[in-house]
Amino acid sequence: MGKKTENSPGTPQFDDSFKAVRKLLTNTPGMLDNITASMGDGLSIQDRSMRIVYQNKFMIDNFGSHIGDYCYSIYEKRDTACDGCPIIEAYRTGQATKALRVGVTKEGIPFRFENIASVLRNDQGEIVAGIELCRNVEDREQAFDDLRTAMEQLRQTQGQLVRAEKLAGIGQLAAGVAHEINNPAGFVLSNLGTMRDYVLEFFTLIDALEKLIVCESPGDHCPAQNIEEEVCNVVRNEDYAYLRNELPEVIEDSLQGMQRIKSIVSSLMTFANTANDDRHPVDPNELLESALNLIQDEIARKNGHIVKAFDDVPLLHADSQQLIQMFLSLLINAVQAIDGGGTVIVKCYLENDRINIEIADDGAGIPEDVLPNIFNPFFTTRDVGHGTGLGLSIAYRIIEIHDGSIDVRSAPDQGTTFTIRLPLAPQEEPADLSRSDL
């Protein structure tokens, strides 16, 4: 085989530039300083006692020249070794260690730097020093801080939007709730006026009886037969018979009206509760009843009909206020879908260790191109001013934070069914009867 030349395939091309650099690296005194001075990062070498043995230009420019001083007193202005010092950890493990530290420059300006520490060994393999590579990451960390601040602001804004949607929901329900309360309150007030008149009539009859039974003067003689006849006349009086029949009905109607008001107010108070993530065992059937109570007037205005199929199910571990808000969003959505008449079917049943809640309507359905977007924030098909587009997205988020799931089935002219699946309340641990203090 012939001898390879410099221009043969596979032969390194050692041109003048390459040779010049090789010579610089191997023959030039102070090459370590030249290399480390060209670095954009800091380089510091400490002995086993944490005294500075070497600093490159970056470290000298930022902290000053401090050969022989303790690194922790110069770089972080401490009297003792730093907590979580990466060089100490590298000494302990013999492995490279990475940490985020905060240094203080010679001007007293703090800045964050990424520290990668490793060890230097002698010919016998013994660790004799530690080397730190320090990269200024203040700009990067400041960007992270800004991002964290933005995320916190976003979280707060999300909370404000949730509250705003809740207030919008309350506003939307306010007219219906007011009407629901006003109706029974109106006839209770009317019944109280009627009862007042009836009581006055009774007092008139009682006064007549007293006159028959009690003589006006001690000398008067009141034959028993006459008293009996007069009493019979009072009892046979049409006004007395009417009052006797009507008064119990008036009282019963008033009691039912007050019970209706109490139910509406109770549901509204549960919905308006401002407690944050107050999870406890709750009955989903009761929460659904409360939500339905709040939209009775809306259902009536839409000529809707509600069909309930509630099984006897175990408790949920949930925030009742959040679940009612979620139920309301889905129920209002269903009721609005049957504008002009229709049926909303609400089911609650146990399946595969989860409680399923179905809310189905027989309305126009959701178009195929709209369906993928219904849970997106601010997405709405309603006219401007008639919806925030947050109801379903917040409902989705409430289900998500309760470790549940939701799916939707819909087709044009075939209605829509939302199915929510929520986990059961955790079972309490049985008491430990073996405890010595029992």
Salt bridges, closest charged atoms under 4 A:
ASP41 OD2 - ARG135 NH2 2.76
ASP47 OD2 - ARG51 NE 3.02
ASP61 OD2 - LYS57 NZ 2.73
ASP69 OD2 - HIS66 ND1 3.11
GLU76 OE2 - ARG101 NE 2.94
ASP83 OD2 - ARG78 NH2 3.93
GLU89 OE2 - ARG92 NH2 2.59
GLU114 OE2 - LYS98 NZ 3.49
GLU114 OE2 - ARG140 NH1 3.31
GLU138 OE2 - ARG112 NH2 2.93
GLU141 OE2 - ARG140 NH2 2.93
ASP145 OD2 - ARG112 NH1 2.80
ASP145 OD1 - ARG148 NH2 2.53
GLU152 OE2 - ARG155 NH2 2.55
GLU180 OE1 - ARG260 NH2 2.29
ASP197 OD1 - ARG196 NE 3.77
ASP277 OD1 - ARG279 NE 2.73
ASP278 OD1 - HIS280 ND1 3.98
GLU289 OE2 - LYS308 NZ 3.00
ASP297 OD1 - HIS179 NE2 3.51
ASP297 OD2 - ARG301 NE 3.50
GLU298 OE1 - ARG301 NH2 2.24
ASP339 OD2 - LYS302 NZ 3.76
GLU400 OE1 - ARG397 NH1 2.82
ASP407 OD2 - ARG421 NH1 2.55
ASP437 OD2 - ARG435 NH2 2.35
